[in-house]
């Protein structure tokens, strides 16, 4: 089991971002979190990624205790793709991935293959700030392919993607899960992909609704 949460609560300035979440995620599975804006999807992903602190309850992610473990250790095992990338705007596409790979001691020789996989091989010398929003999403995916995290956390990855981009993303998710990674993704609606069987959980009010 990669994720196990029991009555997980996350508070911020007196407001409950998560108000008692129970969740189990098996290794090598795809879980989709749906719900309206403010339902708690991003907050749950941030908790799983070690970006937010567990206020009460219990939780283990990738073998790390969320209440007492080292969140830095957790972040080394988890790959996060949010709304904004963390790349240097004035570096080229390839320079960004090479820099990140060296910083985290990942294989630099995987960079070009990852860029080809996400369809950015013709943009390797493009300055990152010149990319469209959809292309920046693809760059984030390329970094996850290089990094190969145990757990992928993807926050609204379909945003800014056209139909072709969504279809590409569906295929990529299928490949990633079949290769053994675990993926948790947030989306407003259930995925349309038939690439891989996904479990869909709806959130509201900081909780996962009963099925």
Backbone as JSON Lines, residues from 0, in Angstrom:
{"i":0,"aa":"X","n":[0.85,-1.18,0.0],"ca":[0.0,0.0,0.0],"c":[0.89,1.24,0.0]}
{"i":1,"aa":"X","n":[0.75,2.1,-0.99],"ca":[1.59,3.29,-1.07],"c":[1.04,4.41,-0.2]}
{"i":2,"aa":"X","n":[-0.28,4.53,-0.12],"ca":[-0.92,5.59,0.67],"c":[-1.91,4.96,1.64]}
{"i":3,"aa":"X","n":[-1.85,5.39,2.89],"ca":[-2.89,5.03,3.86],"c":[-3.13,6.23,4.77]}
{"i":4,"aa":"X","n":[-4.32,6.81,4.7],"ca":[-4.71,7.92,5.56],"c":[-5.9,7.48,6.41]}
{"i":5,"aa":"X","n":[-5.87,7.87,7.69],"ca":[-6.97,7.58,8.6],"c":[-7.39,8.89,9.28]}
{"i":6,"aa":"X","n":[-8.59,9.36,8.96],"ca":[-9.14,10.58,9.57],"c":[-8.15,11.74,9.48]}
{"i":7,"aa":"X","n":[-7.56,11.92,8.3],"ca":[-6.53,12.95,8.13],"c":[-7.16,14.34,8.08]}
{"i":8,"aa":"X","n":[-6.61,15.23,8.91],"ca":[-7.08,16.61,8.98],"c":[-5.9,17.54,8.72]}
{"i":9,"aa":"X","n":[-6.13,18.54,7.86],"ca":[-5.14,19.59,7.61],"c":[-5.81,20.93,7.85]}
{"i":10,"aa":"X","n":[-5.24,21.72,8.76],"ca":[-5.78,23.03,9.1],"c":[-4.85,24.12,8.6]}
{"i":11,"aa":"X","n":[-5.42,25.24,8.19],"ca":[-4.65,26.42,7.81],"c":[-5.39,27.65,8.29]}
{"i":12,"aa":"X","n":[-4.77,28.38,9.22],"ca":[-5.35,29.61,9.76],"c":[-6.77,29.38,10.28]}
{"i":13,"aa":"X","n":[-6.93,28.28,10.97],"ca":[-8.21,27.98,11.57],"c":[-9.24,27.38,10.64]}
{"i":14,"aa":"X","n":[-8.87,27.16,9.37],"ca":[-9.79,26.6,8.39],"c":[-9.35,25.19,8.03]}
{"i":15,"aa":"X","n":[-10.31,24.27,7.96],"ca":[-9.99,22.88,7.63],"c":[-9.9,22.71,6.11]}
{"i":16,"aa":"X","n":[-8.69,22.51,5.63],"ca":[-8.5,22.2,4.2],"c":[-8.92,20.75,3.93]}
{"i":17,"aa":"X","n":[-8.59,19.88,4.86],"ca":[-9.05,18.49,4.85],"c":[-9.7,18.22,6.2]}
{"i":18,"aa":"X","n":[-10.86,17.61,6.19],"ca":[-11.63,17.49,7.44],"c":[-11.98,16.04,7.77]}
{"i":19,"aa":"X","n":[-10.97,15.18,7.67],"ca":[-11.16,13.79,8.04],"c":[-11.19,12.86,6.84]}
{"i":20,"aa":"X","n":[-10.04,12.68,6.21],"ca":[-9.94,11.88,4.99],"c":[-9.43,10.49,5.31]}
{"i":21,"aa":"X","n":[-10.15,9.48,4.85],"ca":[-9.7,8.09,4.89],"c":[-9.39,7.66,3.46]}
{"i":22,"aa":"X","n":[-8.2,7.16,3.23],"ca":[-7.81,6.82,1.86],"c":[-6.75,5.74,1.87]}
{"i":23,"aa":"X","n":[-6.9,4.77,0.98],"ca":[-5.87,3.78,0.72],"c":[-5.63,3.72,-0.78]}
{"i":24,"aa":"X","n":[-4.37,3.72,-1.18],"ca":[-3.99,3.66,-2.59],"c":[-2.99,2.54,-2.77]}
{"i":25,"aa":"X","n":[-3.33,1.59,-3.61],"ca":[-2.46,0.45,-3.85],"c":[-1.34,0.79,-4.83]}
{"i":26,"aa":"X","n":[-0.25,0.09,-4.7],"ca":[0.89,0.29,-5.59],"c":[0.5,-0.08,-7.03]}
{"i":27,"aa":"X","n":[0.97,0.72,-7.98],"ca":[0.71,0.46,-9.38],"c":[-0.71,0.74,-9.82]}
{"i":28,"aa":"X","n":[-1.38,1.66,-9.15],"ca":[-2.77,1.99,-9.47],"c":[-2.9,3.45,-9.89]}
{"i":29,"aa":"X","n":[-4.03,3.76,-10.5],"ca":[-4.37,5.14,-10.88],"c":[-5.63,5.54,-10.14]}
{"i":30,"aa":"X","n":[-5.53,6.59,-9.33],"ca":[-6.66,7.12,-8.58],"c":[-6.95,8.54,-9.04]}
{"i":31,"aa":"X","n":[-8.21,8.81,-9.34],"ca":[-8.62,10.13,-9.82],"c":[-9.5,10.8,-8.76]}
{"i":32,"aa":"X","n":[-9.1,11.99,-8.35],"ca":[-9.88,12.78,-7.41],"c":[-10.69,13.81,-8.19]}
{"i":33,"aa":"X","n":[-12.0,13.75,-8.07],"ca":[-12.85,14.72,-8.76],"c":[-13.57,15.59,-7.73]}
{"i":34,"aa":"X","n":[-14.2,16.66,-8.22],"ca":[-14.93,17.55,-7.34],"c":[-14.75,18.99,-7.77]}
{"i":35,"aa":"X","n":[-15.58,19.86,-7.23],"ca":[-15.54,21.27,-7.6],"c":[-14.31,21.95,-7.02]}
{"i":36,"aa":"X","n":[-14.03,23.16,-7.48],"ca":[-12.96,23.95,-6.88],"c":[-13.24,24.14,-5.4]}
{"i":37,"aa":"X","n":[-12.19,23.98,-4.58],"ca":[-12.36,24.12,-3.15],"c":[-12.79,22.87,-2.44]}
{"i":38,"aa":"X","n":[-12.93,21.77,-3.18],"ca":[-13.38,20.52,-2.57],"c":[-12.31,19.87,-1.71]}
{"i":39,"aa":"X","n":[-11.05,20.24,-1.94],"ca":[-9.95,19.65,-1.16],"c":[-8.99,18.81,-1.97]}
{"i":40,"aa":"X","n":[-9.17,18.78,-3.3],"ca":[-8.32,17.92,-4.14],"c":[-6.86,18.31,-4.05]}
{"i":41,"aa":"X","n":[-6.57,19.6,-4.25],"ca":[-5.18,20.05,-4.21],"c":[-4.59,19.89,-2.82]}
{"i":42,"aa":"X","n":[-5.38,20.16,-1.78],"ca":[-4.9,20.01,-0.41],"c":[-4.52,18.57,-0.12]}
{"i":43,"aa":"X","n":[-5.3,17.63,-0.63],"ca":[-4.98,16.22,-0.42],"c":[-3.69,15.85,-1.14]}
{"i":44,"aa":"X","n":[-3.52,16.31,-2.36],"ca":[-2.29,16.03,-3.09],"c":[-1.09,16.64,-2.38]}
{"i":45,"aa":"X","n":[-1.24,17.85,-1.87],"ca":[-0.14,18.51,-1.16],"c":[0.23,17.75,0.11]}
{"i":46,"aa":"X","n":[-0.75,17.21,0.8],"ca":[-0.46,16.39,1.97],"c":[0.32,15.15,1.57]}
{"i":47,"aa":"X","n":[-0.12,14.48,0.53],"ca":[0.56,13.26,0.07],"c":[1.98,13.55,-0.39]}
{"i":48,"aa":"X","n":[2.21,14.76,-0.9],"ca":[3.53,15.11,-1.39],"c":[4.45,15.71,-0.35]}
{"i":49,"aa":"X","n":[3.98,15.81,0.9],"ca":[4.83,16.38,1.95],"c":[4.92,17.88,1.91]}
{"i":50,"aa":"X","n":[4.01,18.53,1.19],"ca":[4.02,19.99,1.08],"c":[3.18,20.65,2.16]}
{"i":51,"aa":"X","n":[2.19,19.95,2.68],"ca":[1.38,20.43,3.79],"c":[1.54,19.48,4.98]}
{"i":52,"aa":"X","n":[1.28,20.0,6.15],"ca":[1.49,19.25,7.39],"c":[0.19,18.62,7.88]}
{"i":53,"aa":"X","n":[0.27,17.38,8.3],"ca":[-0.88,16.7,8.89],"c":[-1.14,17.28,10.28]}
{"i":54,"aa":"X","n":[-2.36,17.84,10.47],"ca":[-2.71,18.44,11.76],"c":[-3.13,17.38,12.77]}
{"i":55,"aa":"X","n":[-3.97,16.44,12.34],"ca":[-4.37,15.34,13.2],"c":[-4.75,14.15,12.34]}
{"i":56,"aa":"X","n":[-4.96,13.01,12.98],"ca":[-5.18,11.79,12.24],"c":[-3.87,11.08,12.01]}
{"i":57,"aa":"X","n":[-3.88,10.09,11.13],"ca":[-2.68,9.3,10.86],"c":[-2.52,9.14,9.35]}
{"i":58,"aa":"X","n":[-1.27,8.97,8.93],"ca":[-1.04,8.77,7.51],"c":[0.36,8.28,7.22]}
{"i":59,"aa":"X","n":[0.47,7.4,6.24],"ca":[1.75,6.92,5.73],"c":[1.72,7.01,4.21]}
{"i":60,"aa":"X","n":[2.78,7.57,3.65],"ca":[2.91,7.69,2.2],"c":[4.31,7.21,1.82]}
{"i":61,"aa":"X","n":[4.37,6.23,0.95],"ca":[5.65,5.68,0.48],"c":[6.55,5.31,1.65]}
{"i":62,"aa":"X","n":[5.94,4.75,2.7],"ca":[6.7,4.31,3.85],"c":[7.07,5.38,4.85]}
{"i":63,"aa":"X","n":[6.65,6.62,4.62],"ca":[6.97,7.73,5.51],"c":[5.75,8.08,6.36]}
{"i":64,"aa":"X","n":[5.96,8.18,7.66],"ca":[4.9,8.56,8.6],"c":[4.68,10.07,8.48]}
{"i":65,"aa":"X","n":[3.48,10.49,8.07],"ca":[3.21,11.92,7.88],"c":[3.23,12.69,9.18]}
{"i":66,"aa":"X","n":[3.0,12.02,10.3],"ca":[2.96,12.71,11.58],"c":[4.35,12.9,12.17]}
{"i":67,"aa":"X","n":[5.24,11.95,11.95],"ca":[6.53,11.99,12.63],"c":[7.73,11.84,11.69]}
{"i":68,"aa":"X","n":[7.47,11.46,10.43],"ca":[8.59,11.2,9.52],"c":[9.18,12.46,8.93]}
{"i":69,"aa":"X","n":[10.26,12.28,8.2],"ca":[10.98,13.36,7.53],"c":[10.3,13.66,6.2]}
{"i":70,"aa":"X","n":[9.65,14.81,6.09],"ca":[8.94,15.13,4.86],"c":[9.9,15.35,3.69]}
{"i":71,"aa":"X","n":[11.13,15.7,3.97],"ca":[12.11,15.83,2.89],"c":[12.38,14.47,2.24]}
{"i":72,"aa":"X","n":[12.42,13.44,3.07],"ca":[12.57,12.08,2.54],"c":[11.38,11.71,1.67]}
{"i":73,"aa":"X","n":[10.18,12.11,2.1],"ca":[8.98,11.83,1.3],"c":[9.05,12.53,-0.04]}
{"i":74,"aa":"X","n":[9.46,13.79,-0.04],"ca":[9.49,14.55,-1.3],"c":[10.48,13.97,-2.3]}
{"i":75,"aa":"X","n":[11.48,13.24,-1.8],"ca":[12.41,12.58,-2.72],"c":[11.78,11.39,-3.42]}
{"i":76,"aa":"X","n":[10.71,10.83,-2.85],"ca":[10.06,9.66,-3.43],"c":[8.83,10.0,-4.26]}
{"i":77,"aa":"X","n":[8.43,11.26,-4.21],"ca":[7.19,11.69,-4.85],"c":[7.48,12.69,-5.94]}
{"i":78,"aa":"X","n":[6.75,12.57,-7.04],"ca":[6.85,13.55,-8.12],"c":[5.59,14.4,-8.17]}
{"i":79,"aa":"X","n":[5.75,15.7,-8.2],"ca":[4.62,16.63,-8.13],"c":[4.54,17.43,-9.44]}
{"i":80,"aa":"X","n":[3.34,17.49,-10.01],"ca":[3.1,18.37,-11.15],"c":[1.9,19.23,-10.8]}
{"i":81,"aa":"X","n":[2.16,20.49,-10.49],"ca":[1.11,21.42,-10.12],"c":[0.77,22.37,-11.25]}
{"i":82,"aa":"X","n":[0.09,23.45,-10.9],"ca":[-0.33,24.41,-11.91],"c":[0.85,25.23,-12.44]}
{"i":83,"aa":"X","n":[1.83,25.46,-11.6],"ca":[3.0,26.23,-11.99],"c":[4.24,25.36,-11.88]}
{"i":84,"aa":"X","n":[5.04,25.38,-12.92],"ca":[6.28,24.62,-12.9],"c":[7.34,25.32,-12.07]}
{"i":85,"aa":"X","n":[8.39,24.61,-11.76],"ca":[9.47,25.18,-10.95],"c":[10.76,25.28,-11.76]}
{"i":86,"aa":"X","n":[10.62,25.5,-13.06],"ca":[11.78,25.59,-13.92],"c":[12.27,27.04,-14.04]}
{"i":87,"aa":"X","n":[13.52,27.18,-14.44],"ca":[14.09,28.51,-14.63],"c":[13.64,29.07,-15.98]}
{"i":88,"aa":"X","n":[13.01,30.23,-15.94],"ca":[12.39,30.8,-17.13],"c":[13.4,31.13,-18.22]}
{"i":89,"aa":"X","n":[14.64,31.48,-17.85],"ca":[15.62,31.93,-18.83],"c":[16.55,30.82,-19.31]}
{"i":90,"aa":"X","n":[16.34,29.6,-18.84],"ca":[17.09,28.46,-19.36],"c":[16.29,27.79,-20.47]}
{"i":91,"aa":"X","n":[16.99,27.09,-21.35],"ca":[16.29,26.36,-22.4],"c":[15.6,25.13,-21.8]}
{"i":92,"aa":"X","n":[14.75,24.53,-22.6],"ca":[14.03,23.33,-22.17],"c":[15.02,22.25,-21.73]}
{"i":93,"aa":"X","n":[15.99,21.98,-22.57],"ca":[16.95,20.92,-22.23],"c":[17.83,21.31,-21.06]}
{"i":94,"aa":"X","n":[18.26,22.56,-21.0],"ca":[19.11,23.0,-19.89],"c":[18.39,22.83,-18.56]}
{"i":95,"aa":"X","n":[17.11,23.11,-18.52],"ca":[16.35,22.95,-17.29],"c":[16.35,21.5,-16.82]}
{"i":96,"aa":"X","n":[16.09,20.58,-17.73],"ca":[16.05,19.17,-17.34],"c":[17.43,18.64,-16.96]}
{"i":97,"aa":"X","n":[18.46,19.06,-17.68],"ca":[19.82,18.62,-17.33],"c":[20.2,19.14,-15.95]}
{"i":98,"aa":"X","n":[19.88,20.41,-15.69],"ca":[20.19,20.99,-14.38],"c":[19.47,20.24,-13.27]}
{"i":99,"aa":"X","n":[18.18,19.98,-13.46],"ca":[17.4,19.27,-12.45],"c":[17.91,17.85,-12.25]}
{"i":100,"aa":"X","n":[18.26,17.18,-13.34],"ca":[18.75,15.8,-13.25],"c":[20.05,15.74,-12.46]}
{"i":101,"aa":"X","n":[20.95,16.66,-12.74],"ca":[22.23,16.67,-12.01],"c":[22.02,17.01,-10.54]}
{"i":102,"aa":"X","n":[21.11,17.93,-10.26],"ca":[20.87,18.35,-8.88],"c":[20.35,17.19,-8.03]}
{"i":103,"aa":"X","n":[19.54,16.33,-8.63],"ca":[18.96,15.2,-7.88],"c":[19.61,13.87,-8.25]}
{"i":104,"aa":"X","n":[20.75,13.95,-8.95],"ca":[21.53,12.77,-9.28],"c":[20.72,11.75,-10.06]}
{"i":105,"aa":"X","n":[19.99,12.24,-11.04],"ca":[19.26,11.37,-11.95],"c":[20.05,11.28,-13.25]}
{"i":106,"aa":"X","n":[19.82,10.23,-14.06],"ca":[20.6,10.04,-15.29],"c":[20.35,11.14,-16.32]}
{"i":107,"aa":"X","n":[21.38,11.9,-16.63],"ca":[21.25,12.97,-17.61],"c":[20.94,12.4,-19.0]}
{"i":108,"aa":"X","n":[21.42,11.2,-19.26],"ca":[21.2,10.62,-20.59],"c":[19.72,10.29,-20.84]}
{"i":109,"aa":"X","n":[18.88,10.35,-19.79],"ca":[17.45,10.11,-19.98],"c":[16.7,11.35,-20.46]}
{"i":110,"aa":"X","n":[17.36,12.51,-20.43],"ca":[16.67,13.77,-20.73],"c":[16.12,13.8,-22.14]}
{"i":111,"aa":"X","n":[16.95,13.47,-23.12],"ca":[16.52,13.57,-24.52],"c":[15.39,12.6,-24.83]}
{"i":112,"aa":"X","n":[15.45,11.39,-24.28],"ca":[14.38,10.42,-24.5],"c":[13.07,10.91,-23.89]}
{"i":113,"aa":"X","n":[13.15,11.54,-22.71],"ca":[11.95,12.05,-22.06],"c":[11.33,13.19,-22.87]}
{"i":114,"aa":"X","n":[12.17,14.07,-23.39],"ca":[11.65,15.18,-24.2],"c":[11.0,14.67,-25.48]}
{"i":115,"aa":"X","n":[11.58,13.63,-26.06],"ca":[10.96,13.04,-27.24],"c":[9.63,12.38,-26.87]}
{"i":116,"aa":"X","n":[9.58,11.73,-25.72],"ca":[8.35,11.04,-25.3],"c":[7.18,12.01,-25.12]}
{"i":117,"aa":"X","n":[7.46,13.23,-24.65],"ca":[6.37,14.2,-24.41],"c":[6.19,15.15,-25.59]}
{"i":118,"aa":"X","n":[6.92,14.93,-26.68],"ca":[6.72,15.74,-27.87],"c":[7.4,17.09,-27.84]}
{"i":119,"aa":"X","n":[8.46,17.22,-27.06],"ca":[9.19,18.5,-27.0],"c":[10.59,18.39,-27.6]}
{"i":120,"aa":"X","n":[10.85,17.31,-28.33],"ca":[12.19,17.14,-28.9],"c":[12.53,18.22,-29.92]}
{"i":121,"aa":"X","n":[11.52,18.89,-30.5],"ca":[11.77,19.97,-31.43],"c":[11.89,21.32,-30.71]}
{"i":122,"aa":"X","n":[11.79,21.29,-29.38],"ca":[11.84,22.52,-28.59],"c":[12.99,22.52,-27.59]}
{"i":123,"aa":"X","n":[13.96,21.66,-27.77],"ca":[15.0,21.5,-26.75],"c":[15.78,22.78,-26.5]}
{"i":124,"aa":"X","n":[15.94,23.63,-27.51],"ca":[16.71,24.86,-27.36],"c":[15.84,26.08,-27.11]}
{"i":125,"aa":"X","n":[14.54,25.88,-27.0],"ca":[13.62,27.0,-26.74],"c":[13.74,27.46,-25.29]}
{"i":126,"aa":"X","n":[13.81,28.79,-25.09],"ca":[13.83,29.33,-23.75],"c":[12.49,29.03,-23.08]}
{"i":127,"aa":"X","n":[12.53,28.54,-21.86],"ca":[11.34,28.0,-21.21],"c":[10.21,29.02,-21.1]}
{"i":128,"aa":"X","n":[10.53,30.28,-20.88],"ca":[9.48,31.29,-20.74],"c":[8.72,31.52,-22.05]}
{"i":129,"aa":"X","n":[9.24,31.0,-23.15],"ca":[8.57,31.14,-24.44],"c":[7.59,30.0,-24.72]}
{"i":130,"aa":"X","n":[7.56,29.01,-23.84],"ca":[6.65,27.89,-24.05],"c":[5.22,28.29,-23.72]}
{"i":131,"aa":"X","n":[4.28,27.64,-24.38],"ca":[2.87,27.81,-24.03],"c":[2.59,27.1,-22.72]}
{"i":132,"aa":"X","n":[1.42,27.34,-22.13],"ca":[1.06,26.68,-20.88],"c":[1.02,25.16,-21.05]}
{"i":133,"aa":"X","n":[0.48,24.7,-22.18],"ca":[0.43,23.27,-22.44],"c":[1.82,22.67,-22.6]}
{"i":134,"aa":"X","n":[2.73,23.41,-23.24],"ca":[4.1,22.91,-23.4],"c":[4.83,22.86,-22.07]}
{"i":135,"aa":"X","n":[4.54,23.81,-21.18],"ca":[5.15,23.75,-19.85],"c":[4.65,22.54,-19.07]}
{"i":136,"aa":"X","n":[3.39,22.18,-19.29],"ca":[2.88,20.95,-18.68],"c":[3.67,19.75,-19.17]}
{"i":137,"aa":"X","n":[3.92,19.71,-20.46],"ca":[4.68,18.6,-21.03],"c":[6.11,18.57,-20.49]}
{"i":138,"aa":"X","n":[6.69,19.75,-20.28],"ca":[8.04,19.8,-19.7],"c":[8.03,19.22,-18.3]}
{"i":139,"aa":"X","n":[6.99,19.54,-17.51],"ca":[6.88,18.95,-16.19],"c":[6.77,17.44,-16.24]}
{"i":140,"aa":"X","n":[6.04,16.93,-17.2],"ca":[5.92,15.49,-17.37],"c":[7.25,14.86,-17.75]}
{"i":141,"aa":"X","n":[8.0,15.57,-18.61],"ca":[9.31,15.06,-19.01],"c":[10.23,14.93,-17.79]}
{"i":142,"aa":"X","n":[10.14,15.9,-16.88],"ca":[10.97,15.81,-15.69],"c":[10.57,14.62,-14.83]}
{"i":143,"aa":"X","n":[9.28,14.36,-14.71],"ca":[8.86,13.19,-13.94],"c":[9.35,11.9,-14.58]}
{"i":144,"aa":"X","n":[9.39,11.86,-15.91],"ca":[9.9,10.67,-16.59],"c":[11.38,10.47,-16.29]}
{"i":145,"aa":"X","n":[12.12,11.56,-16.21],"ca":[13.54,11.46,-15.88],"c":[13.72,11.06,-14.42]}
{"i":146,"aa":"X","n":[12.92,11.66,-13.56],"ca":[13.07,11.43,-12.13],"c":[12.56,10.06,-11.69]}
{"i":147,"aa":"X","n":[11.53,9.55,-12.35],"ca":[10.95,8.24,-12.04],"c":[10.55,8.1,-10.57]}
{"i":148,"aa":"X","n":[9.65,8.93,-10.09],"ca":[9.24,8.83,-8.69],"c":[8.37,7.6,-8.45]}
{"i":149,"aa":"X","n":[8.32,7.21,-7.2],"ca":[7.48,6.07,-6.8],"c":[6.0,6.43,-6.89]}
{"i":150,"aa":"X","n":[5.69,7.68,-6.55],"ca":[4.31,8.15,-6.54],"c":[4.22,9.44,-7.33]}
{"i":151,"aa":"X","n":[3.33,9.45,-8.34],"ca":[3.09,10.65,-9.15],"c":[1.85,11.36,-8.62]}
{"i":152,"aa":"X","n":[1.97,12.65,-8.35],"ca":[0.85,13.47,-7.9],"c":[0.63,14.58,-8.92]}
{"i":153,"aa":"X","n":[-0.5,14.54,-9.59],"ca":[-0.75,15.43,-10.72],"c":[-2.0,16.26,-10.45]}
{"i":154,"aa":"X","n":[-1.81,17.58,-10.34],"ca":[-2.91,18.48,-9.99],"c":[-3.47,19.12,-11.25]}
{"i":155,"aa":"X","n":[-4.66,18.69,-11.64],"ca":[-5.35,19.21,-12.84],"c":[-4.42,19.2,-14.07]}
{"i":156,"aa":"X","n":[-3.86,18.05,-14.42],"ca":[-2.9,18.0,-15.52],"c":[-3.52,18.28,-16.88]}
{"i":157,"aa":"X","n":[-4.84,18.18,-17.0],"ca":[-5.48,18.41,-18.3],"c":[-5.68,19.89,-18.59]}
{"i":158,"aa":"X","n":[-5.47,20.75,-17.59],"ca":[-5.61,22.18,-17.82],"c":[-4.62,22.64,-18.89]}
{"i":159,"aa":"X","n":[-5.09,23.47,-19.78],"ca":[-4.27,24.07,-20.86],"c":[-3.9,23.08,-21.96]}
{"i":160,"aa":"X","n":[-4.46,21.87,-21.93],"ca":[-4.18,20.91,-22.99],"c":[-5.34,20.83,-23.96]}
{"i":161,"aa":"X","n":[-5.04,20.76,-25.25],"ca":[-6.08,20.56,-26.24],"c":[-6.42,19.07,-26.3]}
{"i":162,"aa":"X","n":[-7.32,18.7,-27.22],"ca":[-7.75,17.3,-27.3],"c":[-6.58,16.36,-27.59]}
{"i":163,"aa":"X","n":[-5.69,16.81,-28.48],"ca":[-4.52,15.97,-28.79],"c":[-3.64,15.81,-27.55]}
{"i":164,"aa":"X","n":[-3.48,16.9,-26.8],"ca":[-2.69,16.84,-25.59],"c":[-3.31,15.93,-24.54]}
{"i":165,"aa":"X","n":[-4.63,15.95,-24.44],"ca":[-5.32,15.08,-23.48],"c":[-5.15,13.61,-23.87]}
{"i":166,"aa":"X","n":[-5.26,13.35,-25.16],"ca":[-5.1,11.96,-25.62],"c":[-3.68,11.48,-25.35]}
{"i":167,"aa":"X","n":[-2.71,12.35,-25.62],"ca":[-1.32,12.01,-25.32],"c":[-1.13,11.7,-23.85]}
{"i":168,"aa":"X","n":[-1.75,12.54,-23.02],"ca":[-1.6,12.36,-21.58],"c":[-2.21,11.04,-21.11]}
{"i":169,"aa":"X","n":[-3.35,10.68,-21.7],"ca":[-3.97,9.41,-21.37],"c":[-3.03,8.24,-21.65]}
{"i":170,"aa":"X","n":[-2.4,8.27,-22.82],"ca":[-1.46,7.21,-23.18],"c":[-0.28,7.17,-22.21]}
{"i":171,"aa":"X","n":[0.22,8.35,-21.85],"ca":[1.36,8.4,-20.95],"c":[1.01,7.85,-19.58]}
{"i":172,"aa":"X","n":[-0.16,8.23,-19.06],"ca":[-0.58,7.68,-17.77],"c":[-0.67,6.16,-17.81]}
{"i":173,"aa":"X","n":[-1.21,5.65,-18.91],"ca":[-1.29,4.2,-19.04],"c":[0.07,3.55,-18.99]}
{"i":174,"aa":"X","n":[1.03,4.13,-19.71],"ca":[2.38,3.57,-19.72],"c":[3.01,3.62,-18.34]}
{"i":175,"aa":"X","n":[2.83,4.74,-17.64],"ca":[3.44,4.92,-16.33],"c":[2.91,3.89,-15.33]}
{"i":176,"aa":"X","n":[1.58,3.71,-15.32],"ca":[0.98,2.77,-14.38],"c":[1.38,1.34,-14.72]}
{"i":177,"aa":"X","n":[1.4,1.01,-16.01],"ca":[1.8,-0.34,-16.4],"c":[3.25,-0.62,-16.05]}
{"i":178,"aa":"X","n":[4.06,0.43,-15.96],"ca":[5.47,0.27,-15.59],"c":[5.65,0.11,-14.09]}
{"i":179,"aa":"X","n":[4.55,0.26,-13.31],"ca":[4.62,0.01,-11.89],"c":[4.51,1.21,-10.99]}
{"i":180,"aa":"X","n":[4.44,2.43,-11.56],"ca":[4.3,3.61,-10.72],"c":[2.87,3.73,-10.21]}
{"i":181,"aa":"X","n":[2.7,4.51,-9.16],"ca":[1.39,4.8,-8.6],"c":[1.06,6.24,-8.91]}
{"i":182,"aa":"X","n":[-0.16,6.5,-9.37],"ca":[-0.54,7.84,-9.8],"c":[-1.82,8.26,-9.09]}
{"i":183,"aa":"X","n":[-1.8,9.47,-8.54],"ca":[-3.0,10.12,-8.01],"c":[-3.14,11.44,-8.73]}
{"i":184,"aa":"X","n":[-4.28,11.64,-9.38],"ca":[-4.48,12.81,-10.22],"c":[-5.79,13.49,-9.85]}
{"i":185,"aa":"X","n":[-5.79,14.82,-9.85],"ca":[-7.03,15.56,-9.63],"c":[-7.58,16.03,-10.95]}
{"i":186,"aa":"X","n":[-8.89,16.04,-11.05],"ca":[-9.57,16.48,-12.28],"c":[-10.99,16.87,-11.9]}
{"i":187,"aa":"X","n":[-11.56,17.81,-12.66],"ca":[-12.94,18.21,-12.38],"c":[-13.91,17.08,-12.67]}
{"i":188,"aa":"X","n":[-13.6,16.28,-13.68],"ca":[-14.49,15.21,-14.09],"c":[-13.72,13.9,-14.19]}
{"i":189,"aa":"X","n":[-14.4,12.75,-14.17],"ca":[-13.72,11.47,-14.34],"c":[-12.97,11.42,-15.67]}
{"i":190,"aa":"X","n":[-11.86,10.7,-15.69],"ca":[-11.08,10.57,-16.92],"c":[-11.87,9.79,-17.96]}
{"i":191,"aa":"X","n":[-11.67,10.21,-19.21],"ca":[-12.34,9.52,-20.31],"c":[-11.49,8.38,-20.85]}
{"i":192,"aa":"X","n":[-10.24,8.33,-20.42],"ca":[-9.3,7.37,-20.98],"c":[-9.69,5.93,-20.68]}
{"i":193,"aa":"X","n":[-9.44,5.07,-21.65],"ca":[-9.57,3.64,-21.43],"c":[-8.2,2.96,-21.44]}
{"i":194,"aa":"X","n":[-7.16,3.8,-21.35],"ca":[-5.81,3.27,-21.35],"c":[-5.54,2.4,-20.14]}
{"i":195,"aa":"X","n":[-6.09,2.78,-19.01],"ca":[-5.84,2.05,-17.78],"c":[-7.07,2.23,-16.88]}
{"i":196,"aa":"X","n":[-7.36,1.2,-16.12],"ca":[-8.51,1.27,-15.21],"c":[-8.19,2.22,-14.07]}
{"i":197,"aa":"X","n":[-9.07,3.19,-13.85],"ca":[-8.86,4.18,-12.8],"c":[-9.98,4.1,-11.77]}
{"i":198,"aa":"X","n":[-9.6,4.29,-10.52],"ca":[-10.6,4.42,-9.46],"c":[-10.9,5.91,-9.3]}
{"i":199,"aa":"X","n":[-12.17,6.28,-9.33],"ca":[-12.57,7.67,-9.21],"c":[-13.2,7.92,-7.85]}
{"i":200,"aa":"X","n":[-12.68,8.94,-7.16],"ca":[-13.2,9.33,-5.85],"c":[-13.62,10.79,-5.91]}
{"i":201,"aa":"X","n":[-14.81,11.07,-5.45],"ca":[-15.3,12.45,-5.47],"c":[-15.09,13.1,-4.1]}
{"i":202,"aa":"X","n":[-14.62,14.34,-4.13],"ca":[-14.38,15.07,-2.9],"c":[-15.32,16.26,-2.79]}
{"i":203,"aa":"X","n":[-15.67,16.59,-1.55],"ca":[-16.43,17.81,-1.26],"c":[-16.2,18.16,0.21]}
{"i":204,"aa":"X","n":[-16.1,19.43,0.5],"ca":[-15.93,19.85,1.88],"c":[-14.71,19.3,2.57]}
{"i":205,"aa":"X","n":[-13.65,19.05,1.81],"ca":[-12.44,18.54,2.43],"c":[-12.47,17.08,2.79]}
{"i":206,"aa":"X","n":[-13.46,16.35,2.25],"ca":[-13.58,14.93,2.52],"c":[-13.82,14.16,1.24]}
{"i":207,"aa":"X","n":[-13.59,12.85,1.3],"ca":[-13.93,11.98,0.19],"c":[-15.35,11.49,0.43]}
{"i":208,"aa":"X","n":[-16.23,11.71,-0.55],"ca":[-17.62,11.31,-0.4],"c":[-17.74,9.8,-0.35]}
{"i":209,"aa":"X","n":[-18.71,9.32,0.39],"ca":[-18.98,7.89,0.43],"c":[-19.43,7.42,-0.94]}
{"i":210,"aa":"X","n":[-19.0,6.22,-1.38],"ca":[-19.39,5.72,-2.7],"c":[-20.89,5.46,-2.79]}
